[in-house]
Amino acid sequence: MSRNFMCRISEEAGRPTAYLQGELDMAAAPAAERGLAGVLAERPETLVIDLTDVSFMDSRGLSVLLHAQAAAGEVTLRGATGRVRELFMLAGVDQAFRLEPTA
């Protein structure tokens, strides 16, 4: 498990919101999956994943987000900037998610 990764789930404006922090990479992906499992099991109509504090993401981290997208009705990614947002564009999945700036 990545030492510097955290996932916290809360409710915001009636929507489940996952706050991810640190590096979402191969080492952190299992922790992210565990962190999202409970909220995804409830099959929410909409899920917000806040990436404001994600400093790095690799393809394994991206697969965690794609799995969340498949399991939830709609996923909004908030605060994806720099290299993280560039990864979405390079992988051609930037249109798969609703992207919004940091709240």
TORPA-122807 format. One record per residue (C-alpha): residue in one letter; chain; x, y, z. Coordinates in pm, 1 decimal. Example, Ala and Ser with C-alpha at 12.3 -4.5 7.8 and 13.67 -1.06 7.14 Angstrom:
2
<node resn="A" chain="A" xx="1230.0" yy="-450.0" zz="780.0"/>
<node resn="S" chain="A" xx="1367.0" yy="-106.0" zz="714.0"/>
// end
This chain:
103
<node resn="M" chain="A" xx="0.0" yy="0.0" zz="0.0"/>
<node resn="S" chain="A" xx="122.2" yy="345.8" zz="-84.9"/>
<node resn="R" chain="A" xx="219.2" yy="525.3" zz="232.9"/>
<node resn="N" chain="A" xx="103.0" yy="862.6" zz="110.6"/>
<node resn="F" chain="A" xx="-243.0" yy="776.3" zz="-25.4"/>
<node resn="M" chain="A" xx="-575.0" yy="838.4" zz="149.5"/>
<node resn="C" chain="A" xx="-940.3" yy="797.7" zz="53.1"/>
<node resn="R" chain="A" xx="-1216.1" yy="961.1" zz="255.4"/>
<node resn="I" chain="A" xx="-1586.5" yy="933.5" zz="174.3"/>
<node resn="S" chain="A" xx="-1842.7" yy="1191.2" zz="281.9"/>
<node resn="E" chain="A" xx="-2179.3" yy="1328.0" zz="174.9"/>
<node resn="E" chain="A" xx="-2183.0" yy="1665.4" zz="-0.3"/>
<node resn="A" chain="A" xx="-2503.9" yy="1830.6" zz="-120.7"/>
<node resn="G" chain="A" xx="-2677.4" yy="1493.7" zz="-106.2"/>
<node resn="R" chain="A" xx="-2414.6" yy="1323.9" zz="-322.8"/>
<node resn="P" chain="A" xx="-2149.2" yy="1078.6" zz="-206.5"/>
<node resn="T" chain="A" xx="-1807.6" yy="1236.8" zz="-249.2"/>
<node resn="A" chain="A" xx="-1474.8" yy="1056.3" zz="-240.0"/>
<node resn="Y" chain="A" xx="-1174.9" yy="1270.0" zz="-151.8"/>
<node resn="L" chain="A" xx="-852.4" yy="1113.5" zz="-278.5"/>
<node resn="Q" chain="A" xx="-515.0" yy="1236.4" zz="-164.3"/>
<node resn="G" chain="A" xx="-159.5" yy="1144.8" zz="-262.4"/>
<node resn="E" chain="A" xx="-32.0" yy="930.3" zz="-545.7"/>
<node resn="L" chain="A" xx="-293.7" yy="710.0" zz="-710.8"/>
<node resn="D" chain="A" xx="-64.2" yy="451.6" zz="-861.7"/>
<node resn="M" chain="A" xx="-21.7" yy="75.1" zz="-874.8"/>
<node resn="A" chain="A" xx="70.3" yy="63.4" zz="-507.1"/>
<node resn="A" chain="A" xx="-226.6" yy="276.1" zz="-396.4"/>
<node resn="A" chain="A" xx="-491.5" yy="127.9" zz="-628.5"/>
<node resn="P" chain="A" xx="-599.4" yy="-149.1" zz="-386.3"/>
<node resn="A" chain="A" xx="-651.8" yy="109.0" zz="-109.8"/>
<node resn="A" chain="A" xx="-852.8" yy="327.3" zz="-348.9"/>
<node resn="E" chain="A" xx="-1065.8" yy="30.4" zz="-452.3"/>
<node resn="R" chain="A" xx="-1132.2" yy="-58.3" zz="-88.5"/>
<node resn="G" chain="A" xx="-1214.0" yy="304.7" zz="-10.9"/>
<node resn="L" chain="A" xx="-1464.1" yy="328.6" zz="-296.6"/>
<node resn="A" chain="A" xx="-1614.6" yy="-20.8" zz="-254.9"/>
<node resn="G" chain="A" xx="-1872.4" yy="74.4" zz="7.7"/>
<node resn="V" chain="A" xx="-2016.4" yy="368.4" zz="-180.8"/>
<node resn="L" chain="A" xx="-2011.5" yy="180.2" zz="-512.5"/>
<node resn="A" chain="A" xx="-2195.8" yy="-113.5" zz="-354.5"/>
<node resn="E" chain="A" xx="-2487.0" yy="125.7" zz="-296.8"/>
<node resn="R" chain="A" xx="-2500.3" yy="191.2" zz="-676.4"/>
<node resn="P" chain="A" xx="-2526.8" yy="570.4" zz="-644.8"/>
<node resn="E" chain="A" xx="-2688.6" yy="764.9" zz="-927.4"/>
<node resn="T" chain="A" xx="-2404.8" yy="1012.2" zz="-904.9"/>
<node resn="L" chain="A" xx="-2063.0" yy="1006.2" zz="-741.1"/>
<node resn="V" chain="A" xx="-1814.1" yy="1289.5" zz="-706.8"/>
<node resn="I" chain="A" xx="-1445.5" yy="1196.9" zz="-688.5"/>
<node resn="D" chain="A" xx="-1233.9" yy="1488.6" zz="-575.4"/>
<node resn="L" chain="A" xx="-882.2" yy="1469.3" zz="-721.4"/>
<node resn="T" chain="A" xx="-765.9" yy="1810.2" zz="-599.4"/>
<node resn="D" chain="A" xx="-501.6" yy="1653.2" zz="-373.5"/>
<node resn="V" chain="A" xx="-391.4" yy="1375.2" zz="-610.6"/>
<node resn="S" chain="A" xx="-34.4" yy="1457.4" zz="-706.0"/>
<node resn="F" chain="A" xx="23.3" yy="1168.3" zz="-947.6"/>
<node resn="M" chain="A" xx="-179.3" yy="902.5" zz="-1125.6"/>
<node resn="D" chain="A" xx="-71.9" yy="613.9" zz="-1345.7"/>
<node resn="S" chain="A" xx="-273.7" yy="378.0" zz="-1565.5"/>
<node resn="R" chain="A" xx="-364.6" yy="157.4" zz="-1268.0"/>
<node resn="G" chain="A" xx="-510.7" yy="458.9" zz="-1089.1"/>
<node resn="L" chain="A" xx="-701.1" yy="546.9" zz="-1403.8"/>
<node resn="S" chain="A" xx="-846.7" yy="195.1" zz="-1411.1"/>
<node resn="V" chain="A" xx="-982.7" yy="248.9" zz="-1057.8"/>
<node resn="L" chain="A" xx="-1170.1" yy="556.6" zz="-1180.9"/>
<node resn="L" chain="A" xx="-1299.0" yy="376.6" zz="-1490.1"/>
<node resn="H" chain="A" xx="-1429.7" yy="95.3" zz="-1269.6"/>
<node resn="A" chain="A" xx="-1607.2" yy="352.8" zz="-1052.8"/>
<node resn="Q" chain="A" xx="-1757.2" yy="505.0" zz="-1367.4"/>
<node resn="A" chain="A" xx="-1891.8" yy="164.1" zz="-1472.0"/>
<node resn="A" chain="A" xx="-2036.1" yy="93.9" zz="-1124.7"/>
<node resn="A" chain="A" xx="-2202.4" yy="431.8" zz="-1062.1"/>
<node resn="G" chain="A" xx="-2465.5" yy="612.5" zz="-1264.1"/>
<node resn="E" chain="A" xx="-2253.4" yy="922.3" zz="-1325.4"/>
<node resn="V" chain="A" xx="-1907.5" yy="1012.8" zz="-1201.2"/>
<node resn="T" chain="A" xx="-1789.3" yy="1370.5" zz="-1173.1"/>
<node resn="L" chain="A" xx="-1417.2" yy="1419.9" zz="-1132.4"/>
<node resn="R" chain="A" xx="-1339.1" yy="1738.4" zz="-946.9"/>
<node resn="G" chain="A" xx="-1008.4" yy="1919.7" zz="-938.6"/>
<node resn="A" chain="A" xx="-810.1" yy="1713.3" zz="-1190.1"/>
<node resn="T" chain="A" xx="-522.4" yy="1934.6" zz="-1297.8"/>
<node resn="G" chain="A" xx="-179.7" yy="1912.3" zz="-1453.7"/>
<node resn="R" chain="A" xx="-45.1" yy="1564.4" zz="-1514.3"/>
<node resn="V" chain="A" xx="-358.9" yy="1395.0" zz="-1384.7"/>
<node resn="R" chain="A" xx="-582.2" yy="1573.6" zz="-1634.8"/>
<node resn="E" chain="A" xx="-322.6" yy="1517.9" zz="-1906.5"/>
<node resn="L" chain="A" xx="-339.5" yy="1142.0" zz="-1839.5"/>
<node resn="F" chain="A" xx="-715.2" yy="1148.8" zz="-1908.7"/>
<node resn="M" chain="A" xx="-655.1" yy="1325.3" zz="-2239.4"/>
<node resn="L" chain="A" xx="-366.9" yy="1097.9" zz="-2344.8"/>
<node resn="A" chain="A" xx="-569.0" yy="786.5" zz="-2263.4"/>
<node resn="G" chain="A" xx="-866.7" yy="926.6" zz="-2454.3"/>
<node resn="V" chain="A" xx="-1103.3" yy="901.3" zz="-2157.4"/>
<node resn="D" chain="A" xx="-1148.2" yy="1270.8" zz="-2083.6"/>
<node resn="Q" chain="A" xx="-1495.3" yy="1251.3" zz="-2241.6"/>
<node resn="A" chain="A" xx="-1592.9" yy="949.5" zz="-2025.8"/>
<node resn="F" chain="A" xx="-1617.8" yy="1164.1" zz="-1714.5"/>
<node resn="R" chain="A" xx="-1779.5" yy="1489.2" zz="-1621.0"/>
<node resn="L" chain="A" xx="-1488.2" yy="1712.6" zz="-1522.5"/>
<node resn="E" chain="A" xx="-1526.6" yy="2014.2" zz="-1299.4"/>
<node resn="P" chain="A" xx="-1279.3" yy="2250.7" zz="-1136.4"/>
<node resn="T" chain="A" xx="-1194.6" yy="2248.6" zz="-767.5"/>
<node resn="A" chain="A" xx="-1487.1" yy="2356.8" zz="-551.4"/>
// end
